[in-house]
Structures are given as C-alpha cells and as structure tokens.
C-alpha cells in the first residue's frame, strides 16, 4: 500500500462539547473534522482548532473502486428519487389543470 505524509486542518462543529479551554488538555476527541490544510469550514459553523501532520495509507485499487461504485450507486438512487418526486409534482399539476377544464354533462 502506498503511504504519504501531509498536513491537515482540524475543526470542531458548533455542536461540539469542547471549547477553547477543554481542548488544551484533551487526550482523545471524537467529534472533530479533518480537512485539507487550505480548507475553510467556518461558513458551515465549524471552528478551526489546529493542524495535524498525518500519514495517509491509500487503500488498494479494488477497495477504492468498490467505494466509488457504492458512491455512484447512492447518487443514482438519490437522482431516481428526486426525479420521481418531480414527476409526481408534474402529474399533480396536470391532474389539477385537467380538473379545471372538466365539464360534467348535466344528468
């Protein structure tokens, strides 16, 4: 497996239980977000708390391909659901328009 060393940016969300003081003594933290060194997540409600030097181990090609395929399948399912919702909305509009023009013959 291929490995490389890089610098990352460390952020906590506005929902984190940690503050500036508690972070000074933290040993283990789970609610952090790690992004590329140039990332700015402040607009998303995150607070930048530091940097990390990390070693990244790249997964084997078959695992990367499997993950990408899974991601594309999830995207496809979301697109299908969105499309179905749009179609239901259009059918609803069609039905309403047809109901306006329906003139029942007197009995």
C-alpha positions as CSV (number, residue, x, y, z in Angstrom):
1,X,0.0,0.0,0.0
2,X,1.1,3.5,-0.8
3,X,1.6,5.9,2.1
4,X,2.3,9.6,2.2
5,X,2.6,12.4,4.8
6,X,0.6,15.5,4.7
7,X,-0.7,18.4,6.8
8,X,-4.4,18.7,7.5
9,X,-6.7,21.2,9.1
10,X,-8.6,20.3,12.3
11,X,-12.1,21.7,13.0
12,X,-14.9,21.2,15.6
13,X,-18.5,21.8,14.9
14,X,-20.7,24.3,16.7
15,X,-22.3,21.3,18.4
16,X,-19.0,20.1,19.9
17,X,-18.8,19.7,23.6
18,X,-15.3,21.1,23.6
19,X,-14.3,24.7,24.0
20,X,-11.0,26.6,23.8
21,X,-10.1,25.6,27.4
22,X,-11.1,21.9,27.3
23,X,-9.2,21.5,24.0
24,X,-5.9,22.4,25.8
25,X,-6.0,19.2,27.8
26,X,-7.9,16.8,25.6
27,X,-6.3,13.4,25.1
28,X,-8.9,11.7,22.9
29,X,-11.5,13.5,20.8
30,X,-14.1,12.0,18.5
31,X,-16.1,15.0,17.3
32,X,-13.6,16.6,15.1
33,X,-13.5,17.1,11.3
34,X,-10.2,16.8,9.4
35,X,-9.9,18.6,6.1
36,X,-7.2,19.6,3.7
37,X,-4.8,22.2,5.0
38,X,-6.4,25.1,3.0
39,X,-10.0,24.3,3.8
40,X,-12.2,26.9,5.4
41,X,-15.2,25.4,7.1
42,X,-16.2,28.4,9.1
43,X,-19.2,29.2,6.9
44,X,-20.5,25.8,7.9
45,X,-20.4,26.5,11.6
46,X,-17.0,25.0,12.3
47,X,-14.2,26.4,14.4
48,X,-10.6,25.9,13.3
49,X,-8.7,24.4,16.3
50,X,-5.4,23.3,14.8
51,X,-3.4,21.4,12.3
52,X,-2.3,17.8,12.1
53,X,0.6,16.0,10.5
54,X,-0.8,12.8,9.3
55,X,0.3,9.7,7.4
56,X,-2.3,8.6,4.8
57,X,-2.4,4.9,3.8
58,X,-4.0,4.6,0.4
59,X,-6.4,1.7,0.1
60,X,-5.8,-1.0,-2.6
61,X,-7.3,-0.1,-6.1
62,X,-10.1,-2.7,-5.8
63,X,-11.3,-1.2,-2.5
64,X,-11.2,2.4,-3.9
65,X,-13.1,1.2,-7.0
66,X,-15.7,-0.5,-4.8
67,X,-16.2,2.6,-2.7
68,X,-16.5,4.8,-5.8
69,X,-19.1,2.4,-7.3
70,X,-21.0,2.4,-4.0
71,X,-20.9,6.2,-4.0
72,X,-22.2,6.4,-7.6
73,X,-25.0,3.9,-6.8
74,X,-26.1,6.1,-3.9
75,X,-26.0,9.1,-6.2
76,X,-28.1,7.2,-8.8
77,X,-30.7,6.3,-6.1
78,X,-30.9,9.9,-5.0
79,X,-31.3,11.1,-8.6
80,X,-34.1,8.5,-9.1
81,X,-35.9,9.6,-6.0
82,X,-35.6,13.3,-7.0
83,X,-36.8,12.5,-10.5
84,X,-39.8,10.6,-9.2
85,X,-40.7,13.5,-6.9
86,X,-40.5,15.9,-9.9
87,X,-42.7,13.5,-12.0
88,X,-45.3,13.2,-9.2
89,X,-45.4,17.0,-9.0
90,X,-45.9,17.4,-12.7
91,X,-48.6,14.7,-12.7
92,X,-50.3,16.6,-9.9
93,X,-50.2,19.8,-11.9
94,X,-51.6,18.0,-15.0
95,X,-54.4,16.5,-12.9
96,X,-55.3,19.9,-11.4
97,X,-55.3,21.5,-14.9
98,X,-57.5,18.8,-16.3
99,X,-59.9,19.1,-13.4
100,X,-60.3,22.8,-14.2
101,X,-61.3,22.0,-17.8
102,X,-63.6,19.1,-16.9
103,X,-67.2,20.0,-17.6
104,X,-69.6,17.4,-16.3
105,X,-72.6,16.9,-18.6
106,X,-76.0,17.5,-16.9
107,X,-77.9,14.4,-15.9
